[in-house]
């Protein structure tokens, strides 16, 4: 038996390979408790059970700074690189804006002897002595200059630290790419997360015979591998939903789409072109740049549990504060007193008064009281949260040179189908697809995701492309070997024009100019193209796909809005001027009726 699970801030969702669905309240103190509760209901035994799991544990630990005490060992003169960062400000015109505090205090940053040149050759030998001077830490991050080209100095220092009993994490094992700040901060984050994630995933591993964990890149890895590279899990859950949404969109004839995953705490959006979610070489998480292969998911603090309030200037704001799983929205009757988006949807009539979320009966009177106390209206709350999500959707479409009017909007998550039609209206999108099991689509996507390994390597001389094909072939073989016999491997390169400081990931150098024109509105024919990194992805398909899940019962005739369509895992709002028709596998397809 195979079960997919997705741990969110409010609910933990589970989907079985037989199509059964379960939502249970998340357990923030130990997220594994909610998973185990769901497994006990869906699976009779651990024997023969494969659990595919998406987790927010790494993300929440970083956001809340519940991290291990870490020392950093780096090359002489670079101890402050994680504090200097890129010398930019989070908000250019906000004098009160502050960058996040470095994850390693100055007293725990140590400089090693030895130095490599920019081509990876040794300038000074490394001396691996007592570098830490007796510092009391849980783990040590080692990130030396140019170790992406030659890891020998890092290995020597790591061996000495391990002999002294330290848990060591090296940058060449985590993020072997150039750019010292990004490589350093990614290594530090991985090191600081690892003790907690090891404990969590080891405990979860006892829940099933096999446990596979979703990475930010949208593939599954064994729990033991995930525990060693927790920085690769920071967008774990959202990646599953995006993968499933891409499959659903293609099944309806839309290889180009944009996803809207609105849960209890946040909303995630992603662009899909040619049936594939957009990739990203790095993402910002909690104010830090994490340089790991990922799907290019944009996340904002807008969910069903997002709290509405009046700010000091008298404006209505919604989120990013969330009522979370405890106490939850006021209408849950679990002690919440502040109004949320879910309360507004209930009062506005978009959620049936007799609906139950995860077994929780809704209290409309409590929702009305919460809105009144805050001095806000249901319509106002919905308008503001829609505006926040519209901006996010524009960032992944219009700002990347893609006209949203040519796309389908795939709406899922517990709250996504409530807001999809109004957002489509604002963006000029003519078709909205609400997949079967939309409220638990991330869990379904995790259930049906491939086993996957992603590798990246720096290219030492950006201007010299000799040997590029051979190096890509070697990297592809290395990725395939990690998965065994029948893996499918794809390769890509990070390219830029000479003089640029940002790159685009493309299938080959010959594809770069067309992609540059699409993303930036122009190209520079004849200008030299540089290659800075090579990528390889090996994947083996899951034993079942989204299309293999049993179809669900949905309306078999046209439904003309205004109408509310309630499912056990989500509610769909069909506004005036829109209508639905049956889709593939129990999906709903919404289009304008006038």
Order of alpha helices (4+ residues) and beta strands (2+ residues): beta-beta-beta-alpha-beta-alpha-beta-alpha-beta-beta-beta-beta-alpha-beta-alpha-alpha-beta-beta-alpha-alpha-beta-beta-beta-beta-beta-beta-beta-beta-beta-beta-alpha-beta-beta-alpha-alpha-beta-alpha-beta-alpha-beta-alpha-beta-beta-alpha-beta-beta-beta-beta-beta-beta
